[in-house]
C-alpha cells in the first residue's frame, strides 16, 4: 500500500491510472477506522474488481466542524488506520495535511441549498458547506470512477448525490448499508467517547427506530404524535438528550406530517457530551 500526502502526487497517480484504463474506487473517511469503514472498502473493491485501484482518504476536515464541536477531540490513530487499510487491500492511503487541502488564501466553497437545510444542516450551521467542499475537492484529486459512502450519514449521502448530479461529476456514487454492533448500535468513531454507564443508553437511538417501526406496522400515524412519544421514551435514559427526531420522504427529504411504512426516520441524540446519529426506512 502506498501512502500519499500531497494533492499533486495524488492527482498524478490518479491521472496515470486513468491513462492505463484502471477503474478507481474511493472511500473518503476522517480516520479512526472501524468495520463500518472497512465494509465500504470491501464494497468499493467489489465495484472496481481485482484489477482496480482502491483509495481511502483520511482527513479530519476542519471546515465541517462548528466552533463548539469536537474537532480537537476527534479520535485519531493513524498508525492503526494505516495497518487496517493495508490489511483490507487498499492500494493508496491519501492523508493530506490542512495546508494541502486549504492553502493560504483559500476562498472557494461548494453549497447545496435544498437538501442540506434541515436536520444536520439546521443543528450544525455550515456543516454541509464544509462537507460538499471537501468532497468536491477529493473527487477532483482522486478522480474516482466509484465513490462509496455509508448509509448511517443518510443526509450527507443525499447531499453528495445531489452535488454529483448537479455539478456533473463523472462518477458513480454507492451508498452502503449501516454496520452495527451486535446489540444494534450503529458503528461510529464517536462511540469511543461513551463511558461504560453511557454505552447502554446509546441504544436509545435504535430503540426509537424499533418503536417507530412497530407504531406504523399496521397503520399510518401523525408525525407530531410519534415524535412526542419517542421524545418521552428518551427521557428513560438520564444521559440522553434529543437534538432532533424527524420523519421525511427518503428522496426529497421533505418533512412528513403522517408517518407510514416507507417513510424515513432520522435522529440525533446527545448521550452525555457525545452526539450520535442514526436513521432507517420504516
C-alpha positions in Angstrom: 0.0 0.0 0.0 1.3 3.4 -0.9 0.9 6.4 1.4 0.4 9.8 -0.4 0.3 13.1 1.4 0.2 15.8 -1.2 -2.5 16.8 -3.7 -0.1 17.0 -6.6 1.2 13.4 -6.0 -2.3 12.0 -5.7 -3.5 13.7 -8.8 -0.5 12.5 -10.8 -1.2 8.9 -9.7 -4.9 9.2 -10.5 -4.2 10.6 -14.0 -1.8 7.8 -14.6 -4.4 5.2 -13.6 -6.8 6.9 -16.0 -4.4 6.5 -18.9 -4.0 2.9 -18.0 -7.8 2.3 -18.0 -7.7 1.2 -14.4 -11.0 1.7 -12.5 -10.7 3.6 -9.3 -12.8 3.2 -6.2 -12.7 5.8 -3.4 -13.7 5.8 0.2 -13.4 9.2 2.0 -13.1 9.0 5.8 -12.0 11.0 8.8 -10.0 8.1 10.2 -10.3 6.2 13.4 -11.5 3.4 11.2 -13.9 0.6 12.3 -15.6 -2.2 10.5 -18.2 0.2 9.0 -15.4 1.9 7.1 -13.9 -1.4 6.1 -17.2 -2.6 4.7 -17.1 0.4 2.4 -13.7 -0.6 1.3 -15.0 -4.1 0.5 -17.9 -2.6 -1.4 -15.5 -0.4 -3.4 -13.4 -3.4 -4.3 -16.4 -5.3 -5.5 -17.3 -2.3 -7.7 -13.9 -1.9 -9.4 -12.7 -5.5 -9.4 -9.5 -7.2 -8.5 -7.5 -5.2 -11.1 -8.9 -1.8 -10.0 -7.4 0.6 -7.5 -8.8 1.5 -4.1 -8.0 4.8 -2.5 -9.0 5.6 1.1 -8.6 9.2 2.3 -8.1 10.1 6.0 -8.7 13.7 6.6 -10.4 15.3 9.6 -11.9 18.2 7.7 -12.0 21.3 9.9 -14.5 23.2 7.7 -17.3 20.8 8.7 -16.9 21.3 12.4 -18.6 24.2 14.2 -16.8 26.4 16.8 -18.2 24.4 19.7 -17.8 21.0 18.2 -15.3 18.2 18.8 -12.6 18.9 16.2 -9.7 18.9 18.7 -11.1 15.9 20.5 -12.0 13.9 17.3 -10.4 10.4 17.8 -7.2 9.8 15.8 -5.0 6.7 15.5 -3.2 7.0 12.2 -0.8 4.0 12.7 -3.8 1.7 13.4 -5.7 3.1 10.4 -2.8 2.6 8.1 -2.5 -1.1 9.3 -6.2 -1.7 8.8 -6.1 -0.2 5.3 -3.1 -2.3 4.3 -4.9 -5.5 5.6 -8.1 -4.5 3.8 -6.3 -4.4 0.4 -6.3 -0.6 0.0 -3.9 0.4 -2.8 -3.4 4.1 -1.7 -3.9 5.8 1.5 -4.3 9.6 0.9 -3.6 11.6 4.1 -3.2 15.3 3.3 -2.4 18.0 5.9 -4.7 21.0 6.3 -2.3 23.2 4.3 -2.7 20.9 1.3 -6.5 21.0 1.4 -6.9 24.6 2.4 -3.8 26.5 1.2 -3.4 30.2 2.2 -5.9 32.4 0.5 -8.5 29.6 0.0 -11.9 31.2 -0.6 -14.0 29.0 -2.8 -16.8 26.9 -1.3 -19.5 24.5 -2.6 -23.0 24.9 -1.3 -26.0 22.6 -1.8 -29.0 24.7 -0.9 -32.1 22.4 -0.6 -31.3 19.0 0.9 -28.8 20.4 3.4 -31.0 22.9 5.1 -32.8 20.8 7.7 -31.8 18.1 10.2 -28.0 18.2 10.4 -27.9 21.4 8.5 -30.2 23.1 11.0 -28.4 21.7 14.0 -24.9 22.3 12.6 -24.9 25.5 10.6 -22.1 25.5 8.0 -21.6 21.7 8.3 -22.6 20.8 4.8 -20.8 23.6 3.2 -17.6 22.0 4.7 -18.7 18.5 3.6 -19.6 19.4 0.0 -16.5 21.5 -0.4 -14.0 18.9 0.8 -15.8 16.0 -1.0 -15.7 18.0 -4.3 -12.0 18.6 -3.8 -11.4 15.0 -3.0 -13.3 13.9 -6.1 -11.1 16.2 -8.2 -7.9 15.0 -6.5 -8.6 11.2 -6.6 -10.6 11.2 -9.9 -12.6 8.0 -8.9 -15.0 6.1 -11.1 -16.8 4.9 -8.0 -17.2 6.6 -4.5 -18.7 4.7 -1.6 -20.4 6.4 1.4 -22.2 4.8 4.4 -26.0 5.0 4.9 -25.5 6.0 8.6 -25.0 9.5 7.4 -28.1 9.4 5.3 -28.5 13.2 4.7 -24.8 13.5 3.9 -25.1 10.8 1.2 -28.2 12.5 -0.2 -26.5 15.9 -0.3 -23.4 14.4 -2.0 -25.5 12.6 -4.5 -27.2 15.8 -5.4 -23.9 17.6 -5.8 -22.6 14.8 -8.0 -25.7 15.2 -10.2 -25.8 19.0 -10.3 -22.1 19.5 -10.9 -21.7 16.6 -13.4 -19.0 14.7 -11.6 -18.3 11.7 -13.8 -18.6 9.0 -11.1 -21.0 6.5 -9.6 -22.0 7.1 -6.0 -22.7 3.9 -3.9 -24.4 4.1 -0.5 -23.6 1.0 1.5 -25.7 -0.3 4.5 -25.1 0.9 8.0 -22.9 -1.5 10.0 -23.9 -2.1 13.6 -22.7 -3.7 16.8 -24.4 -6.9 17.8 -26.8 -5.0 20.1 -27.8 -2.7 17.3 -25.8 0.4 18.0 -24.6 1.9 14.7 -20.8 1.8 14.4 -19.2 5.3 14.8 -15.8 6.7 15.6 -17.5 8.7 18.3 -18.7 5.7 20.2 -15.3 5.6 21.9 -16.4 8.7 23.8 -19.2 6.8 25.6 -18.5 5.9 29.3 -19.4 2.4 30.5 -22.6 3.9 32.0 -23.5 5.7 28.8 -22.9 2.9 26.4 -26.2 1.0 27.2 -28.0 4.4 27.0 -26.8 4.9 23.4 -29.1 2.1 22.4 -31.9 4.6 22.8 -31.4 5.6 19.2 -32.0 2.0 17.9 -34.9 1.5 20.4 -36.6 4.6 19.0 -36.3 3.2 15.5 -37.8 -0.1 16.6 -40.6 1.7 18.4 -41.4 3.7 15.3 -41.4 0.6 13.1 -43.9 -1.1 15.4 -46.1 2.0 15.5 -46.5 2.2 11.7 -46.6 -1.6 11.0 -50.4 -1.6 10.8 -51.4 2.0 10.0 -50.2 5.5 9.4 -49.8 7.8 12.4 -49.4 11.5 12.8 -45.7 12.5 12.9 -46.1 15.0 15.7 -47.7 12.4 18.0 -44.9 9.8 17.2 -42.2 12.4 17.8 -43.7 13.3 21.2 -43.9 9.6 22.1 -40.3 8.9 21.1 -39.0 12.0 22.8 -40.7 10.9 26.0 -39.2 7.5 25.6 -35.8 9.1 25.5 -36.3 10.5 29.0 -36.0 7.0 30.4 -32.2 7.4 29.7 -30.8 10.0 32.1 -27.8 11.0 29.9 -29.8 11.1 26.6 -31.0 14.4 25.1 -32.7 14.6 21.7 -31.2 17.1 19.3 -33.7 16.3 16.5 -36.0 13.5 15.6 -37.6 13.7 12.2 -39.7 11.8 9.6 -39.3 12.6 5.9 -39.5 11.4 2.3 -36.3 9.5 1.6 -36.0 11.0 -1.9 -36.8 14.7 -1.3 -36.1 14.9 2.5 -39.3 16.8 2.8 -40.9 16.5 6.2 -43.7 14.0 6.6 -46.8 15.0 8.6 -48.0 11.4 8.6 -45.7 8.5 9.1 -46.2 5.2 7.4 -44.2 2.2 6.1 -41.7 3.6 3.7 -41.2 6.9 5.5 -37.6 7.6 6.5 -36.6 8.4 10.1 -33.5 10.2 11.3 -32.4 11.3 14.7 -29.5 12.9 16.5 -29.2 12.3 20.3 -26.6 13.5 22.8 -25.6 10.8 25.2 -23.7 12.8 27.8 -21.5 15.0 25.6 -21.4 12.5 22.7 -23.6 13.3 19.7 -24.8 10.2 17.9 -26.9 9.9 14.8 -28.9 7.1 13.2 -31.6 6.6 10.6 -33.8 4.0 9.0 -36.5 3.3 6.4 -39.6 2.4 8.4 
